[in-house]
Amino acid sequence: MKLITIGDNVVDCYLDQHNYYPGGNCVNVAVNAKRNGASEVSYIGIFGNDEQAEHIKYVLRQEGVDYQYSRDVIGITGQPQVTLTEDHDRVFVGGPKNTVQHKFKIQLIQEELDYIKNFDLSHVSCYSSMESELAKLSKEAKVSYDFSNRKDLPYIESISPYISYAFFSAAELSDEELEKFINDLRSFQFEIIGLTRGGKPAIFIKNGEMYEQKLKKIDVVDTMGAGDSLIAGFLTAYMNGDEIEAAIEKGTKSAEKTCQEYGGFGYPKEMQKV
């Protein structure tokens, strides 16, 4: 299984620890896919020219994720600030808005599209600002897309023709709201739909059939990146030929590991005092 992720990179700044950790949906999925056995993983993103960006690059090299087609620009890396609740759940409490992620977007050129053809799957998130590129991206490789909390149907409809695997965060929905949302999604031609629900079992849908994640009790340190890790483990197994139930199980094990360390996948670095 060969995966390329295209989009966001940030460092999550843990105010209680005075450490930051590499992250962002696309970086988290890339690293966790490699850890879950993907034979080749690449990442295309936009890097600032600060120490945070250098740390992310260092981590990607350590994890065997290629980033040769990424952009280097002048500006600061996204630095969302994070605190943890008593239940070890992540809560974002702000961060700078003048980051490279806000200032720039990726426009894929032919050389990159030719490179993407070598991959089985591309993964993008709603934080990647890649909506305008999905049409040409989907011609080169299947597209996995993390909508996160974006559940407005006009937005989904506008990009759904280009997406094979659609993932949503539905933790805040009641059972009735979830049922309605799932019914709304049936009008789109997604091959697979995944809906995470916080501490409740995630739901996957294929060919109209629903599959529920099986959870076991674990000691949770930090939930940061758990959903991204679930996606990475699931996609790696599924694209390698596993049946959907087995792929969900492998995705669950991946998320369990992530919940037992700080950050999306570790690598803390001390925040510099201003």
N, C-alpha and C positions, 0 to 999 in steps of 0.2 A: 504494500500500500504506500503510495507516494502522495503527500499532502503539501499544498502551498497555502499559507494564510496571508491575507492582504489587508492591512489596516492598522489599527490602533496599537500604540505602545505607551505605557505610562510607568511611573513609579508610585506605588501606594505608600503614603507617608503615615506611619503609625505614631500618633502623637504621644501615646502613653509609653512607647518604647524609645522614642527618638531615633527610630530606624526607618528606612524606606526599603521597599521590596519591588523588584521588577514585576510588571504585570501589563494589564490591558488584555481584552478578550482574545485578540489574535495571537499575541505572544503566549498567553497561557495555553491556548489550544495547541499551538505549535510545539511547545516544550513537552506538554503532556502526551501529545501524539507520539513524539519520539520516544518518550519513556514507556509508552504502551506498545512499542514494537513496530511503529511505522518505519519502513526501510529508508525513506528519504523524506526530509521535511525542510521546506524553505519558507522564508518570511520576507514580504515586501512591506516596508513601512516608511515613515518619515521620522528621521532622527534629528533632534536638536544638536547644538554644539556645546553641551554642558556635561558635567560629570555624571549626571543621571543617565544620559544617553550612552555614555561610554560604559557604564555599569551594565546596562541592558545588552549592549553588544558583547561585552565580555561573557555574560551569562549565556547568550545564544551560542557563542563559540564553544563554551564548556559543554553545552548540551547537544552539540552537533547539528545545530540549525543554521543553514546557510542564509545569509541576508545580502548577497552581492548586488541585488537589484534595488535595494532600498535607497532612499534619497537622504542626503545630508544637507541641512539648511541651517541658517543662523536663527536661533531662537531657543526658547526653553522647553523642556520636556513637560508633558502633563504630569501634575503632582497632586492628585486628589488626596485630601486629608481624611484620615480614618480613625475612628475610635471603636472600641468593642463593647458590646453590651454584656450583662452578666451571663447571658446564654452563649457567649462567644460568637455572636453574630456581628457581621460587619455593618457599620453605619458610616456613610460618607458625610462629612461636615463642611465641605467647601474645598477651595483650592484655586490657583490662578486661572484666569480665563484667556490670557494672552499667549497661549502655548502654541507650539508648531502644529498640533493636532487641530486647533481652531483656525489657524491662519492659512494652512495649505491643504490641498487634497491631491490624491494620486490620479494621474491620467496615464493609462497603460499605453505604451508604444508597441510597435509591431515586434521589435526584438523581445520584449517581455511576453507578449502573447505567444510567440514561438516557443519561448522557454516554458510557459505554463502548459503547453500541449503535452509536456513530458509527465505531467502529474495526473493522478486518477481523480483528484478532488481538489477544489479550492474552497477555502473557508473565509467568510467575510462577516462583519458584524454591523449593526446599525450605527456604531460609533466610528466606522471606517470612512464615512462620506464617499461611498463607492456606488451609490445608486445609479449614477450616470454611466458607469462602466460595466454594469452587470450584463447588459445585452451582449457585448462583445466577449466578456469573460466566459459566459455560459456556452459560447460556441467552441471554446477550447477545452473546458473541463466542467464536470458537474459542479454545482455550487451549493455549499452548505451556508446557511445564513442564520445568525443569532439576532433575533428581533429584540431580545432582552424584554424590557417592559413595554415596548411599542406594540399596541394591540389595536390601533385605529385601522379600520378595514380599508379605507381609501388608500392608505400608505401600503398596506399589505398587498392590495390588488395591483398597485402600480408596478410592483417588482416581482410579483409571484410567478409570472411566466418564465423567469430566468432561474428559479430556485428549485432544487430537488429535495433538499433536507432543510426543514424550517424548525427553528427552536425558539421557544418563548418562555419567559418567566411569568408564572401565573399565581404566585404565592398569595397575592392579595385578593384573589377572586373567591367568592363563596361557591359552594357546590352548584348552586343554580346558575350563577354567572359563568362558571367554568363550562357547564353543560351547553349554555347558549353560545359561548365563544367557540367551543369545539364544533358545534353545528354550523356556525358561520364559516369556519375554516374548511368545511367539507366542500365548499364551492370552488376551492382552489385545487390545482392539480399537483400538490406536493406528493413526492414519493413517500416521505416519512415526515411526521410531525412529532416533535418532542416538547413536552410542557413540564418544566420544573415547578415545584410547589413548596419551596422552603423545606421545612422539616417533614412534610408529607411525601409519600411516594410519587415520583415523577410518572407521567403518563406518556406512552408512545403510541402512535397510530400509524398503521400501514394497511393499505387496501381496505380502509374502513374499519379494520379490527383494532381494538384497544389492548394494550399491554401495560401492566402496572409494575413499576419497579418494586423489588423486594428489599426492604431496609432491615438492617440489624443494628442493635445498639452499640455505639462506639463512644469512646472518650473524645469529644470534640475540643480541639484547641482553638480553631479559627476556621470560619466557613468561607473566607476569601477565596474566590476562584473555584469553588467546588462545582458549580454548574459548568464552568468552562472545562474542568477536568472530566466531568461526566460526558460532555459532548466529545471530547478528544478520545476517551477510552471507547465510547460507543462507536464512533466513526471508524476508528482504526480496526476494531474487530469486525464491524459490519462490512467494510470495504475489503477486508481480507477473506470474506466468505462465510463468516459466522451467521447462523440464524439470528433473528432479531432478539429472541429471549436471551441467548448467550451473549450477544453484543451489549444488551442492557446490563447484564450481570457484570461484564468486564468494565463497562462504564461506571457502574456503581462502586466497584472495587477501586477504581482510579480516584473517584471522588472521596472515598473513605480515607485514602492515603493523604489527599490534599487537606482534608479536615483535621489531620493530626500534625500539621506543621503550620507555622506562621507564613503569611503571604500566599500568593498564588502557587508558588512552588519553592519557597525558601530564598536563599541568597540575600540576607539582610545586609544593609550598609548604613553606617551611622549618618544621620542627618547633620549637616554642617550648621553650626550656630550662626545666626545672623547678627 
